[in-house]
Structure formats: C-alpha cells, structure tokens
Amino acid sequence: MNSNIELESRYCAHNYHPLPVVLVRGEGVYVWDDQGKRYLDMMSAYSAVSHGHCHPRLVNALSKQAGQLAIVSRAFYTDKLAPFLEKACQMTGQEMALPMNTGAEAVETALKAARKWAYKVKGVADDQAEIIVCDGNFHGRTISIVSFSSEQQYRDGFGPLTPGFKTVPFGDADALEAVINPNTAAFLVEPIQGEGGIVVPPPGYLKRVAKICSDNNVLLLCDEIQTGLGRTGTLLASDHDAVKPDGLILGKALGGGLMPVSLFLSSREVMDVFQPGDHGSTFGGNPLSSAVALEGLNILEEEGLIDASREMGDYFISSLIELQSSLIKEVRGRGLLIGVEFHANKVAARTVCEQLMDRGILSKETHDTVVRFAPPLMITRDQVDEVINQLSQVLAGLAG
C-alpha cells in the first residue's frame, strides 16, 4: 500500500472512501499523482475548482493578500470584504450578503434567517416555524441538516434530530403547494440535485414553485453551492427558469478552489432580522478569502467561463448519449454538471470510476449507480473527447 494512503488510514477518521490515488499537483483541468502520472479531473472537488487548479490570477490574488493582511475577524472593518460583497450582490441581483466559510455554514445561516424572518416579519408564533425541503436533498452534514435528509445513512446514529422540517418529492410543485400552511417559513431546494445523483427537475418546476412561494408569503431559498457560478451554463441554475430566489446560497467555486468561502444572499428585509450577536464566524468574510473570491467572480465574467460551460456541457452530454452502452441507464445534467446513471444490476459506479482512474480520468460515484462528470469550466473539446474515448473503452470491457 502507498505510504501516504496507509498513514492517512491510520490517523484520519474513515468518513470518506477515496479512490486509491495520491495527488500532489494541479494545473487547469489536470492533476498529477505522487508517481508523476497525469489525470483529467472530472470532479473539480465537487464543483469547487470551476476555475481550474491553481489559476494564475487566483494564486496571485491569494499570495498578494496573504502578504498584506489575512485574518482579523469581523470585529473590525477591512478593505476587501465590501468590494467582494458588492460584486456578488450585483451579479446575482440580491441586496445583501452574509459571508461564511463552508457551504453547510451558509445553509445554516439561511435556515436561521428564514426562521427569524418568519417570527419577526411574517408573524409566525414562536417556535412554530416550518421549513420545507425535498426528498433526495443534500445541503451539508451538520446535525440540523442531516435531520431533514432522506438518506438513512446521513441520519443514522446522530439523533435526536432537529424538528421543524417537512419533506416533499423533488420536482413536484403540487406536493409543495399541498403542505404549505401559515407556519411555513421557507422552501429550501437545489435547482438541480447534485449529491442526489445529478437529478434535473421537470421544465418550469422552479418557476412554478417560485410563484407558489410568492403567493403564500414563503421564502424560496435556492441552494446553489454546487450548481451556481457557471456550473450549469448560466451564472445560477435558477437563471434557467428566470427565477430570482428570496434567498441564495453560494459556496464551493466561490473560493476559486483555493479557500473555503460561502455566502447567504437575500433582500434587505430578510437580512435585517440579524442584529449584532445573532450570528457570526471568526473566519467568515476575512480579507484573504474576500480577495480570492472577488477575483474569482471577475474571472468568471472576463474569461467567458459561463458560456464555455454551456457550450462544452452541451457537447459533453450529447457525446455521452451517443455512447449507447447497454450498461447506461440515463445521462442527465446541465452545463458541466453531468451524471451518468448505470443499471445497478449490471455494473457498480465505483468500478467504472476505478477503471477510469487507471486510464487517467478521475471521477467519483454517488449513490452507487451514478458517475459524475463536473470538470473545470475551461475544459476543451479535445479533452472531452479523451474522456469519452476512455469511458467508451471501459464500458466495452465491462459489458463483455
């Protein structure tokens, strides 16, 4: 066994099941292992590396800011946070933002905002607010978030679970409408379910639920941690339905693949429920992460990565559909957030990932049956062709 893998297995909690490769370097869409072998990265760290590994502009922004001022906490003002939040709000059409670090922290922030808004603005009785979520959701791993997960493993052993949540089927607007009541504070939804298997809802779903929420004075909270910032071929996945959510959650790619950066963005009405001491984070909004995130937003626009995601995504998806392997059950996705679901009785998704790894393609399975393809947004047609070629050979061998 590789010494690094053995050492990690000994000292690191076994809460992940990585593929057996030790990565030491990255550039653009490529990563290299400790033996010098090069791989095409089809994971982008679950969409966190949308700009590509070690983007020179991001590395420069990080290095420059690290040598100037990194962390002081929000006990003081800095010169980097305001320009970052201004840019994020202007790009997304939101009025205010609250900076955090990880995606789960931003989701927790959204939940707290929705509940307090329900009590202070909507007039829900104390401790009666309800938040509606979807089957198959993935919003993080905190106690409150796993409490409303429909995945049994995520909940097992972590009770007592947090109350105050109702679950409806994803993609079913009628089901949402049926469970809304006067205590409903918000509907939290991923425009496309990522960890759930790259599940795309029916056309017009988000537009319909936006109207339902508006008609019932319920906040629509869109978790775009995986789907946002160009991943699906538009700035936000909610843009496909021309929907501006009442609350927007961003993370992953917001940190340019270098820093953990997340945001909850919303209207002034919602954000004004927070008073000093209600919520906070020592590292959230620090000048180092703010400088990197601002540069990352500028790169998305100036280097055309959103358009590239749409164009290469269309090409990638059509190429996958043309494979027509008997092992493939369905190809689905938008932009460069793509899932290939395999027939469970024919092949395990991890087996596909392991054989792709041997051929220089790195991806990871989800829910045993789906292999995701979510590369950095600057991937080229030739690189997509290489992935398709290697996948075709893997599937031919597995099909016998």
C-alpha positions in Angstrom: 0.0 0.0 0.0 1.1 3.5 -0.7 2.7 5.0 2.4 0.6 8.2 2.3 -2.6 6.1 2.0 -1.5 3.9 4.8 -0.7 6.9 7.0 -4.0 8.6 6.3 -5.8 5.4 7.0 -4.1 5.2 10.4 -4.6 8.8 11.6 -7.6 10.1 9.7 -11.2 9.3 10.6 -12.7 7.0 8.0 -15.5 9.3 6.9 -14.5 9.1 3.3 -13.8 6.3 0.9 -11.3 7.8 -1.6 -10.1 6.3 -4.8 -6.5 4.9 -4.2 -4.6 7.8 -5.8 -2.3 10.3 -4.0 -2.5 13.7 -5.8 0.4 16.2 -5.4 0.0 18.9 -8.1 -2.7 20.5 -10.2 -2.9 22.9 -13.2 -6.0 23.7 -15.1 -8.0 20.6 -15.8 -5.1 18.3 -14.8 -3.8 16.8 -11.6 -0.7 14.6 -11.1 -0.1 11.8 -8.6 2.9 11.1 -6.5 4.3 8.8 -9.2 4.1 11.6 -11.9 1.0 10.2 -13.7 -1.3 12.9 -15.1 -5.1 12.7 -14.8 -8.0 14.7 -16.2 -10.0 15.9 -13.2 -13.7 15.3 -13.8 -14.7 16.1 -10.2 -13.4 19.7 -9.6 -13.7 19.0 -5.9 -17.5 18.7 -6.2 -17.5 21.9 -8.3 -15.2 23.9 -6.0 -12.4 24.1 -8.7 -14.6 25.5 -11.5 -11.8 28.0 -12.4 -9.3 25.1 -12.8 -6.4 24.1 -10.5 -4.0 26.9 -9.4 -5.4 29.5 -11.7 -2.6 32.1 -12.0 -4.8 35.1 -11.3 -6.3 33.4 -8.2 -2.9 32.3 -6.9 -1.6 35.8 -7.4 -4.6 37.3 -5.5 -4.0 34.8 -2.7 -0.3 35.4 -2.5 -0.6 39.2 -2.6 -3.3 39.4 0.0 -1.6 36.8 2.3 1.5 39.1 2.4 -0.6 42.1 3.2 -3.4 41.1 5.7 -5.1 37.7 6.1 -7.3 37.4 9.1 -8.5 39.9 11.7 -12.1 38.7 12.3 -15.1 40.9 11.7 -14.5 42.7 15.0 -13.0 45.3 12.5 -13.7 46.5 9.0 -11.3 45.6 6.2 -10.8 47.0 2.7 -11.6 43.7 0.9 -15.0 42.5 2.2 -17.2 45.3 0.9 -16.0 45.1 -2.7 -16.4 41.4 -2.7 -20.0 41.5 -1.4 -20.9 44.4 -3.7 -19.8 42.3 -6.7 -21.6 39.2 -5.5 -24.8 41.2 -4.9 -24.7 43.0 -8.2 -24.0 39.8 -10.2 -26.9 37.8 -8.5 -29.4 40.6 -8.1 -29.6 40.3 -4.4 -29.4 43.2 -1.9 -27.3 42.0 0.9 -24.9 39.1 1.8 -23.7 37.4 4.9 -20.2 35.8 4.5 -19.3 32.4 5.9 -16.8 29.7 5.0 -18.3 26.3 4.1 -21.5 25.6 2.3 -23.0 23.9 5.3 -22.4 27.1 7.3 -24.2 29.2 4.6 -27.2 26.7 4.7 -27.4 27.0 8.5 -27.3 30.8 8.0 -30.2 30.6 5.6 -32.2 28.4 8.0 -31.6 30.8 10.9 -32.6 33.8 8.7 -35.8 32.1 7.5 -36.9 31.2 10.9 -36.2 34.6 12.4 -37.9 36.3 9.4 -41.0 34.1 10.0 -41.2 35.3 13.6 -40.2 38.9 13.2 -41.8 39.7 9.8 -44.4 37.1 8.8 -45.8 36.8 12.3 -45.5 33.1 12.9 -45.9 32.1 16.6 -42.7 31.4 18.5 -41.0 28.1 17.8 -43.7 27.1 15.3 -41.9 27.9 12.0 -41.6 25.1 9.4 -39.2 24.8 6.5 -40.0 22.5 3.6 -37.2 20.5 1.9 -37.1 17.8 -0.8 -36.6 14.1 -0.9 -33.0 13.3 -2.1 -31.7 16.7 -0.9 -28.1 17.3 0.1 -27.3 20.5 1.9 -24.4 19.5 4.2 -23.6 17.4 7.2 -24.5 19.4 10.3 -26.9 17.9 12.9 -29.8 20.2 11.7 -29.1 19.5 8.0 -28.9 15.7 8.3 -32.1 15.9 10.4 -34.0 16.7 7.2 -32.0 14.4 4.9 -33.9 11.5 3.3 -30.7 9.4 3.2 -30.8 7.0 6.1 -27.1 6.8 6.5 -26.7 10.5 6.9 -29.1 10.4 9.9 -28.1 7.0 11.5 -26.7 7.5 15.0 -27.0 11.3 15.1 -30.3 11.7 16.9 -32.2 13.3 18.5 -32.9 15.0 15.2 -33.8 18.7 14.8 -37.5 19.3 14.4 -39.3 21.9 12.2 -38.9 20.4 8.7 -41.3 18.8 6.2 -40.2 16.9 3.1 -41.9 16.8 -0.3 -40.9 15.0 -3.5 -38.3 16.8 -5.7 -39.8 18.2 -8.9 -43.4 18.0 -7.7 -44.7 21.6 -7.3 -48.2 20.3 -6.4 -46.8 18.4 -3.4 -45.1 21.6 -2.2 -48.3 23.6 -2.5 -50.3 21.0 -0.6 -48.1 21.1 2.5 -47.7 24.9 2.9 -49.5 26.3 5.9 -49.5 29.5 7.9 -46.4 28.4 9.8 -44.3 27.7 6.6 -41.3 30.0 6.6 -39.4 28.8 3.6 -38.9 26.2 0.9 -35.2 25.1 0.6 -34.3 23.5 -2.7 -31.4 22.7 -5.0 -32.3 23.7 -8.6 -30.6 20.5 -9.7 -29.8 17.9 -7.0 -26.1 17.2 -7.0 -25.2 14.6 -4.4 -28.6 13.1 -5.0 -27.4 11.9 -8.4 -27.5 15.0 -10.7 -31.3 15.0 -10.8 -32.8 17.6 -13.1 -36.4 18.6 -12.3 -39.1 19.0 -15.0 -39.0 22.1 -17.1 -40.6 25.1 -15.4 -40.5 23.5 -12.0 -38.6 26.3 -10.3 -40.7 29.0 -11.9 -43.8 27.3 -10.6 -42.5 26.8 -7.0 -41.4 30.5 -7.0 -45.0 31.6 -7.7 -46.3 29.2 -5.1 -43.9 30.6 -2.5 -44.7 34.2 -3.5 -48.5 33.6 -3.3 -48.1 32.2 0.2 -45.5 34.6 1.6 -43.0 31.8 1.9 -39.3 32.4 1.2 -37.8 30.5 -1.7 -34.2 29.5 -0.7 -32.1 28.2 -3.5 -29.0 26.2 -2.5 -26.6 26.8 -5.5 -23.5 25.7 -3.7 -22.8 23.1 -6.4 -25.0 24.5 -9.2 -24.0 28.2 -9.0 -21.3 30.3 -10.6 -21.5 29.0 -14.1 -21.5 25.3 -13.4 -24.8 24.6 -15.3 -24.1 27.1 -18.2 -25.7 30.1 -16.6 -24.5 32.2 -13.7 -27.0 30.4 -11.5 -29.1 27.3 -12.2 -32.2 29.3 -11.2 -31.5 31.5 -14.2 -32.7 28.7 -16.5 -36.2 29.4 -15.2 -35.7 33.2 -14.9 -36.2 32.9 -11.2 -34.6 35.2 -8.6 -34.9 33.4 -5.2 -35.7 35.2 -2.0 -32.5 33.7 -0.6 -29.5 32.4 -2.4 -26.7 30.1 -1.0 -23.3 30.0 -2.7 -20.1 28.2 -1.8 -17.6 25.8 -3.4 -16.5 27.6 -6.5 -16.9 31.0 -4.8 -13.4 30.3 -3.2 -11.8 29.7 -6.5 -10.6 26.3 -5.5 -8.2 27.9 -3.0 -10.2 29.0 0.0 -13.5 27.9 1.7 -15.8 30.8 1.0 -19.6 30.8 1.2 -22.4 33.4 1.2 -26.1 33.6 2.1 -27.6 36.4 -0.1 -31.1 37.9 0.3 -33.2 41.0 0.5 -32.7 43.8 3.0 -36.0 42.8 4.6 -34.6 39.3 5.4 -31.1 40.3 6.3 -32.4 43.0 8.7 -33.5 40.3 11.1 -29.9 39.8 12.1 -28.6 42.0 14.8 -25.0 42.1 16.3 -24.5 38.9 18.2 -27.2 36.9 16.4 -24.8 35.1 14.1 -21.1 35.2 13.2 -17.9 33.5 12.1 -14.3 34.2 13.1 -13.1 33.4 9.6 -16.2 34.4 7.5 -15.5 37.4 5.3 -11.8 37.5 6.1 -9.7 39.7 3.7 -7.8 36.7 2.3 -10.9 34.8 1.2 -12.6 38.0 0.1 -9.7 38.9 -2.2 -9.7 35.5 -3.8 -13.5 35.3 -4.2 -13.7 38.7 -5.8 -11.0 37.8 -8.3 -12.9 34.5 -8.9 -16.1 36.4 -9.8 -14.1 38.7 -12.1 -12.5 35.7 -13.9 -15.9 34.1 -14.5 -17.0 37.1 -16.4 -13.8 38.2 -18.1 -12.6 34.8 -19.2 -16.0 33.6 -20.5 -16.3 30.6 -18.3 -20.0 30.6 -18.1 -20.5 30.5 -21.8 -17.8 27.9 -22.1 -19.6 25.7 -19.5 -22.8 25.9 -21.6 -21.1 25.1 -24.9 -18.8 22.3 -23.6 -21.7 20.9 -21.5 -23.9 20.5 -24.5 -21.2 18.8 -26.4 -20.2 16.6 -23.4 -23.8 15.5 -22.8 -24.6 14.7 -26.4 -21.3 12.7 -26.7 -22.3 10.7 -23.6 -25.7 10.0 -25.1 -24.1 8.8 -28.3 -22.2 6.1 -26.4 -25.4 4.0 -26.2 -23.9 1.4 -23.9 -26.2 -1.3 -22.6 -24.7 -0.5 -19.1 -26.0 3.1 -19.1 -29.5 3.7 -17.8 -29.6 7.5 -18.3 -27.4 10.6 -19.0 -28.6 13.8 -17.4 -27.4 17.2 -16.4 -27.0 20.8 -17.5 -23.8 22.6 -18.5 -20.8 20.8 -16.9 -22.8 19.2 -14.1 -23.4 15.8 -15.6 -24.4 12.4 -14.2 -24.3 9.1 -15.9 -26.5 6.5 -14.2 -25.7 2.8 -14.7 -28.0 -0.1 -14.3 -27.4 -1.3 -10.7 -27.7 -5.0 -11.7 -25.0 -4.7 -14.4 -22.2 -2.6 -13.0 -21.2 -0.6 -9.9 -20.4 3.0 -10.5 -17.3 2.7 -8.4 -16.0 0.0 -10.7 -16.4 2.5 -13.6 -14.5 5.1 -11.6 -11.7 2.8 -10.7 -11.2 1.7 -14.3 -11.3 5.3 -15.5 -8.7 6.2 -12.9 -6.4 3.5 -14.4 -6.8 5.3 -17.7 -6.0 8.8 -16.4 -9.6 10.0 -15.7 -10.6 10.9 -12.2 -14.3 11.0 -11.1 -16.3 9.7 -8.2 -19.5 7.8 -7.8 -22.6 8.9 -5.9 -25.3 6.6 -4.6 -23.5 3.5 -6.1 -25.1 3.9 -9.5 -24.1 7.4 -10.8 -20.8 8.6 -12.1 -20.5 12.4 -12.1 -18.6 14.5 -14.7 -18.1 18.0 -13.5 -14.7 19.2 -14.8 -13.2 22.7 -14.5 -15.1 25.0 -16.8 -12.3 25.7 -19.2 -12.2 22.1 -20.4 -11.7 21.8 -24.2 -13.4 19.7 -26.8 -10.3 17.6 -27.2 -10.2 16.9 -23.5 -13.9 15.9 -23.6 -13.2 13.6 -26.5 -10.4 12.0 -24.5 -12.8 11.3 -21.6 -15.4 9.9 -24.0 -12.9 7.7 -25.6 -11.6 6.3 -22.3 -15.1 5.8 -21.0 -16.2 4.0 -24.1 -13.3 1.5 -23.8 -14.1 1.0 -20.1 -17.7 0.3 -20.8 -16.9 -2.0 -23.7 -14.7 -4.1 -21.4 -17.2 -4.2 -18.6 -20.1 -5.2 -21.0 -18.0 -8.1 -22.2 
